Amino acid sequence: MYVRVSSRSGRDGDRFHSPREQVERAKALVVSSGYVPGDVFEDIDVSGAVHPSERPGMSRLLAAIAAGRLVGVAAFSLDRLSREPAHGDWLVKEVTSHGGVILTPDIPDAIDSPTGEFQFGVMLQVAKLYRAQASARFASAKERAIAAGIPVTNRDAVGYRRDAKTRRYVPDPEVAPVIRELFERRAAGAGPTELGVFLEERGVVTSQGSKTWSKPAVYSLIRSRTYLGEIRSGEFVNPVAHEPIVDEPLWLAAQRPSATPPPFRRGGYLLSGIVRCKACGYCMQGTKTRHGKRLYRCVIRHAGGVCPEPARIDAEVVERHVVDEIREHTTVHRPQSKPPSVAPLEAALKVAERRLAQVMAP
């Protein structure tokens, strides 16, 4: 049984079908069709325009069908499976190629027949049209909300809370002074680790509800222009949406707390953003020991908490291993053709050198 929700934000009305509601309807359809309900696979906050193979829940479901653990997929409605005709056609072929069935209340009975295939395509085109219209309405509503000073985000900025009547940001009397002091400390030269400890000691949680402040979370807060009284969403910006917590001189000072440029680091890290810690799953940081040895290490503190077993590895070892693997699995085919003549380039170079000498002469 498959559940998909494009977005929870602003969809608590009649048009929002909760995951529980989708499961109940799919389960009833499975039982009435003579099958046994299996596991529930969910994709929450995933658009219907995303290819089925790129959705985590749907990918696991399709793998279970291919392995013979499940005999098909059931959903609340056809648009839960896809809103793109080409994607829907791919999904049907993928499921039926393994002998699977697709069950939705609005799917044609004989989907593999010419008539059924035509009806299926028309229904997906209608679903695509609805998605395009909904996107246009949402963009218009978002523009009006930003102009009215109403943030269009699922998570409120730390240090602010919503006014019950206007839905606009107002400074939190307890947290806002802490945020201002954070900017003052940053402007004075405090680093992200020190600032993260400062927030944790004062009981301030991230916008996601975590008690742990990672370096990226601290940097994200400091860079946010929300604390200047500004809200934005894409191309829509309102620079005077609510009361600011910091003024612009302090905000700018916090962006560049030191006039001294950071030291240049020689030697890059090939696997930055790729190699991950096994214990926590977060990307490892490329750094050096005090003796200049390059390595990758887990930064320990993340938005999700503290890593239980921080990993570290010699950069030369892991990079050499990856490069060797790439070379082993890569074959380069060089075309057997006569190399191009460089004579015209050499002639042009001589002309350019002569002109340069003329220009530089007294």
SEVEXLUM-465649 format. One line per field, with one value per residue (C-alpha): residue number from 1; x, y, z. Coordinates in nm, 3 decimals, decimal comma, always signed. Each point is the difference from the previous one (the first is absolute). Layout:
<sites>
n: [NUM  ...]
x: [X  ...]
y: [Y  ...]
z: [Z  ...]
</sites>
This chain:
<sites>
n: [1  2  3  4  5  6  7  8  9  10  11  12  13  14  15  16  17  18  19  20  21  22  23  24  25  26  27  28  29  30  31  32  33  34  35  36  37  38  39  40  41  42  43  44  45  46  47  48  49  50  51  52  53  54  55  56  57  58  59  60  61  62  63  64  65  66  67  68  69  70  71  72  73  74  75  76  77  78  79  80  81  82  83  84  85  86  87  88  89  90  91  92  93  94  95  96  97  98  99  100  101  102  103  104  105  106  107  108  109  110  111  112  113  114  115  116  117  118  119  120  121  122  123  124  125  126  127  128  129  130  131  132  133  134  135  136  137  138  139  140  141  142  143  144  145  146  147  148  149  150  151  152  153  154  155  156  157  158  159  160  161  162  163  164  165  166  167  168  169  170  171  172  173  174  175  176  177  178  179  180  181  182  183  184  185  186  187  188  189  190  191  192  193  194  195  196  197  198  199  200  201  202  203  204  205  206  207  208  209  210  211  212  213  214  215  216  217  218  219  220  221  222  223  224  225  226  227  228  229  230  231  232  233  234  235  236  237  238  239  240  241  242  243  244  245  246  247  248  249  250  251  252  253  254  255  256  257  258  259  260  261  262  263  264  265  266  267  268  269  270  271  272  273  274  275  276  277  278  279  280  281  282  283  284  285  286  287  288  289  290  291  292  293  294  295  296  297  298  299  300  301  302  303  304  305  306  307  308  309  310  311  312  313  314  315  316  317  318  319  320  321  322  323  324  325  326  327  328  329  330  331  332  333  334  335  336  337  338  339  340  341  342  343  344  345  346  347  348  349  350  351  352  353  354  355  356  357  358  359  360  361  362]
x: [+0,000  +0,146  -0,046  +0,121  -0,045  +0,138  +0,019  -0,154  +0,030  -0,333  -0,192  -0,208  -0,329  -0,229  +0,259  +0,256  -0,022  +0,195  +0,231  -0,238  -0,293  +0,199  +0,102  -0,356  -0,136  +0,282  -0,043  -0,374  +0,071  +0,256  -0,237  -0,296  +0,220  +0,086  +0,354  +0,173  +0,119  +0,380  +0,230  -0,058  +0,254  -0,005  +0,143  -0,080  +0,072  +0,069  -0,154  -0,194  +0,230  +0,298  +0,078  -0,116  +0,351  +0,132  -0,244  +0,137  -0,327  -0,101  +0,350  -0,019  -0,350  +0,108  +0,302  -0,234  -0,220  +0,303  +0,123  -0,339  -0,073  -0,304  -0,241  -0,096  -0,063  -0,321  -0,059  -0,271  -0,029  +0,187  +0,160  +0,171  +0,207  +0,094  -0,111  +0,221  -0,130  +0,347  +0,081  -0,334  +0,053  +0,346  -0,144  -0,266  +0,255  +0,239  -0,265  -0,167  +0,334  +0,042  -0,356  -0,123  -0,333  -0,091  -0,311  -0,159  -0,373  +0,030  +0,235  -0,140  -0,091  +0,206  +0,293  +0,206  -0,266  +0,003  -0,313  +0,127  +0,337  -0,170  -0,224  +0,301  +0,191  -0,293  -0,038  +0,369  -0,023  -0,286  +0,210  +0,289  -0,232  -0,127  +0,357  +0,089  -0,311  +0,069  +0,360  -0,121  -0,252  +0,262  +0,247  -0,267  -0,095  +0,366  +0,052  -0,300  +0,119  +0,351  -0,142  -0,214  +0,303  -0,108  +0,285  -0,068  +0,212  -0,066  +0,257  +0,005  +0,328  +0,168  -0,072  -0,338  -0,352  -0,323  -0,259  -0,331  -0,198  +0,234  +0,213  +0,303  +0,324  +0,041  +0,320  -0,012  +0,061  +0,217  +0,195  +0,038  +0,249  +0,210  +0,006  +0,109  +0,279  +0,100  +0,049  +0,196  +0,230  +0,048  +0,084  +0,258  +0,167  -0,164  +0,014  -0,290  +0,087  +0,008  -0,328  -0,161  +0,093  -0,134  -0,341  -0,009  +0,082  -0,294  -0,240  -0,060  -0,102  +0,037  -0,292  -0,022  -0,027  +0,354  +0,183  +0,335  +0,139  +0,233  +0,232  -0,221  -0,304  +0,181  +0,124  -0,350  -0,148  +0,263  -0,043  -0,379  -0,141  -0,316  +0,159  +0,010  -0,378  +0,003  -0,183  +0,037  -0,107  +0,167  -0,046  -0,243  +0,160  -0,140  +0,282  -0,227  -0,216  +0,047  +0,196  +0,374  +0,204  +0,330  +0,082  +0,184  +0,342  +0,004  -0,121  +0,273  +0,264  -0,106  +0,046  +0,369  +0,112  +0,369  +0,181  +0,284  -0,051  +0,002  +0,328  +0,025  -0,025  +0,223  -0,130  -0,365  -0,218  -0,123  -0,287  -0,142  -0,377  +0,023  +0,171  -0,228  +0,031  -0,139  -0,139  -0,204  -0,020  +0,113  +0,273  +0,351  +0,217  +0,334  +0,261  +0,364  +0,177  +0,248  +0,272  -0,163  -0,143  -0,322  -0,297  -0,378  -0,178  -0,355  -0,077  -0,186  -0,272  -0,279  -0,355  -0,118  +0,209  +0,341  +0,167  +0,037  +0,316  +0,176  +0,205  +0,328  +0,217  +0,322  -0,091  +0,276  -0,121  -0,368  +0,063  +0,248  -0,250  -0,280  +0,221  +0,122  -0,360  -0,096  +0,295  -0,078  -0,360  +0,071  +0,115  +0,115  -0,039  +0,220  -0,103  +0,252  +0,029  +0,271  +0,075  -0,093  +0,270  +0,128  +0,167  -0,277  +0,016  +0,377  -0,029  -0,264  +0,221  +0,295  -0,222  -0,130  +0,352  +0,119  -0,292  +0,061  +0,366  -0,111  -0,241  +0,254  +0,281  +0,089]
y: [+0,000  +0,332  +0,344  +0,329  +0,354  +0,288  +0,239  +0,028  +0,378  +0,178  -0,316  -0,074  +0,056  -0,220  -0,046  -0,152  -0,379  -0,111  -0,302  -0,191  +0,074  -0,112  -0,325  -0,082  +0,051  -0,197  -0,284  -0,022  -0,013  -0,278  -0,213  +0,053  -0,107  -0,329  +0,078  +0,015  +0,345  +0,029  +0,265  +0,375  +0,200  +0,378  +0,299  +0,312  +0,346  -0,151  +0,150  -0,213  +0,136  -0,190  -0,320  -0,311  -0,147  +0,313  -0,019  -0,189  -0,170  -0,092  -0,130  -0,242  -0,109  -0,070  -0,195  -0,216  -0,069  -0,087  -0,238  -0,172  +0,108  +0,200  -0,055  +0,360  +0,354  +0,159  +0,372  +0,247  +0,130  -0,001  +0,340  -0,138  -0,219  +0,274  +0,328  -0,037  -0,211  -0,126  -0,094  -0,174  -0,201  -0,103  -0,104  -0,220  -0,175  -0,046  -0,161  -0,213  -0,124  -0,187  -0,133  +0,263  +0,178  +0,365  +0,078  +0,343  +0,084  +0,207  -0,215  -0,164  -0,368  -0,132  +0,237  -0,213  +0,020  +0,278  +0,161  -0,031  +0,144  +0,296  +0,065  -0,027  +0,258  +0,243  -0,029  +0,072  +0,303  +0,129  -0,059  +0,191  +0,290  +0,011  +0,009  +0,290  +0,193  -0,071  +0,121  +0,325  +0,055  -0,075  +0,247  +0,271  -0,074  +0,003  +0,341  +0,144  -0,151  +0,143  +0,343  -0,020  -0,092  -0,363  -0,256  -0,298  -0,259  -0,311  +0,092  +0,338  +0,185  -0,047  +0,302  +0,073  -0,127  +0,054  +0,255  -0,184  +0,262  +0,132  -0,318  +0,227  -0,042  +0,169  -0,028  -0,265  +0,192  -0,280  -0,115  +0,325  +0,156  -0,317  +0,025  +0,364  -0,090  -0,279  +0,256  +0,225  -0,288  -0,094  +0,360  -0,006  -0,304  -0,304  -0,318  -0,229  -0,269  +0,253  +0,150  -0,343  -0,071  +0,344  -0,083  -0,346  +0,133  +0,241  -0,271  +0,134  -0,271  +0,007  +0,059  -0,379  -0,043  -0,131  +0,093  -0,039  +0,285  -0,105  +0,242  +0,011  +0,077  +0,288  +0,140  -0,031  +0,200  +0,274  +0,034  +0,023  +0,342  -0,087  +0,163  +0,328  -0,013  -0,151  -0,303  -0,152  -0,295  -0,038  +0,321  +0,148  +0,223  +0,222  +0,199  +0,145  -0,299  +0,004  +0,150  -0,068  -0,157  +0,150  +0,315  -0,007  +0,117  -0,281  -0,254  +0,105  -0,010  -0,357  -0,105  +0,103  -0,014  +0,036  +0,223  -0,253  -0,233  -0,371  -0,181  -0,167  -0,375  -0,187  -0,327  -0,077  -0,283  -0,216  -0,160  +0,307  -0,037  -0,366  -0,210  -0,051  -0,119  -0,352  +0,065  +0,317  +0,016  +0,364  +0,124  -0,007  +0,311  +0,029  +0,135  -0,030  -0,112  +0,230  -0,183  +0,087  -0,346  +0,011  -0,198  -0,021  +0,005  +0,011  +0,343  -0,180  +0,261  +0,017  +0,130  -0,352  -0,023  -0,128  -0,282  -0,313  -0,126  +0,279  -0,139  +0,124  -0,125  +0,091  +0,214  -0,148  -0,353  +0,051  +0,231  -0,243  -0,283  +0,195  +0,110  -0,357  -0,125  +0,264  -0,088  -0,369  +0,050  +0,262  -0,073  +0,286  -0,049  +0,235  +0,064  -0,114  +0,315  +0,233  +0,271  +0,353  +0,230  +0,266  +0,202  +0,265  +0,045  +0,041  +0,261  +0,190  -0,014  +0,154  +0,285  +0,061  +0,000  +0,249  +0,233  -0,027  +0,095  +0,302  +0,116  -0,039  +0,176  +0,359]
z: [+0,000  -0,112  +0,158  -0,144  +0,131  -0,207  +0,294  +0,343  -0,002  -0,020  -0,091  +0,306  -0,177  -0,211  -0,276  +0,232  +0,025  +0,303  -0,016  +0,227  -0,229  -0,304  +0,173  +0,106  -0,351  -0,162  +0,252  -0,068  -0,373  +0,049  +0,206  -0,236  -0,293  +0,168  +0,107  +0,338  +0,118  +0,026  +0,141  -0,037  -0,201  +0,046  -0,186  +0,204  -0,143  -0,343  -0,313  -0,247  -0,269  +0,146  -0,192  +0,191  +0,000  +0,176  +0,292  +0,304  +0,094  -0,354  -0,076  +0,294  -0,106  -0,359  +0,127  +0,212  -0,306  -0,212  +0,272  +0,020  +0,358  -0,112  -0,289  -0,070  +0,119  +0,125  +0,052  +0,107  -0,356  -0,329  +0,059  +0,314  -0,233  -0,248  -0,156  -0,307  -0,294  -0,098  +0,361  +0,044  -0,317  +0,125  +0,337  -0,157  -0,221  +0,294  +0,221  -0,267  -0,136  +0,331  -0,011  +0,244  +0,019  +0,063  +0,203  +0,029  +0,001  -0,318  -0,211  -0,318  +0,037  -0,292  +0,011  -0,238  -0,274  -0,265  +0,147  +0,356  -0,095  -0,170  +0,303  +0,229  -0,205  +0,001  +0,377  +0,054  -0,231  +0,216  +0,311  -0,161  -0,084  +0,358  +0,132  -0,233  +0,107  +0,366  -0,040  -0,159  +0,281  +0,262  -0,155  +0,000  +0,361  +0,100  -0,162  +0,189  +0,329  -0,034  -0,086  +0,316  +0,210  +0,059  -0,020  -0,227  +0,176  +0,205  +0,265  +0,170  +0,038  +0,336  +0,219  -0,156  +0,052  -0,193  +0,096  +0,038  -0,193  -0,269  -0,039  -0,026  +0,192  +0,338  +0,205  +0,272  +0,325  +0,140  -0,305  -0,198  +0,249  -0,023  -0,379  +0,015  +0,242  -0,240  -0,279  +0,235  +0,096  -0,362  -0,090  +0,280  -0,159  +0,165  -0,208  -0,095  +0,255  +0,284  -0,118  -0,023  +0,362  +0,094  -0,150  +0,156  +0,346  -0,025  -0,109  -0,351  -0,247  -0,378  -0,235  -0,032  +0,377  +0,057  +0,320  -0,178  -0,210  -0,280  -0,179  -0,315  +0,219  +0,170  -0,332  -0,150  +0,287  -0,025  -0,378  +0,019  -0,085  +0,189  +0,306  -0,193  -0,032  -0,349  -0,135  -0,343  -0,207  -0,336  -0,196  +0,253  +0,268  +0,274  +0,170  +0,273  +0,089  +0,380  +0,287  -0,037  +0,279  -0,121  -0,197  -0,329  +0,130  +0,257  -0,258  -0,243  +0,274  +0,082  -0,364  +0,007  +0,361  -0,083  -0,247  -0,026  -0,299  +0,082  -0,071  -0,339  +0,023  -0,238  -0,134  -0,061  +0,121  -0,285  +0,194  +0,174  +0,022  -0,104  +0,268  +0,302  +0,357  +0,039  +0,349  -0,065  -0,382  -0,022  -0,235  +0,141  +0,004  -0,177  +0,239  +0,108  +0,315  +0,172  -0,191  -0,334  -0,075  -0,202  +0,126  +0,000  +0,334  +0,133  +0,149  +0,282  +0,062  -0,258  -0,022  +0,082  +0,318  +0,102  -0,197  +0,218  -0,174  -0,195  -0,288  -0,146  -0,283  -0,176  -0,304  -0,216  +0,066  -0,078  -0,298  -0,154  +0,046  -0,171  -0,289  -0,053  -0,006  -0,257  -0,220  +0,025  -0,115  -0,265  -0,353  -0,219  -0,375  -0,195  -0,362  -0,257  -0,206  -0,123  +0,255  -0,109  -0,137  +0,238  -0,274  -0,021  +0,377  -0,007  -0,276  +0,198  +0,309  -0,186  -0,123  +0,351  +0,147  -0,265  +0,072  +0,374  -0,052  -0,204  +0,268  +0,279  -0,190  +0,112]
</sites>
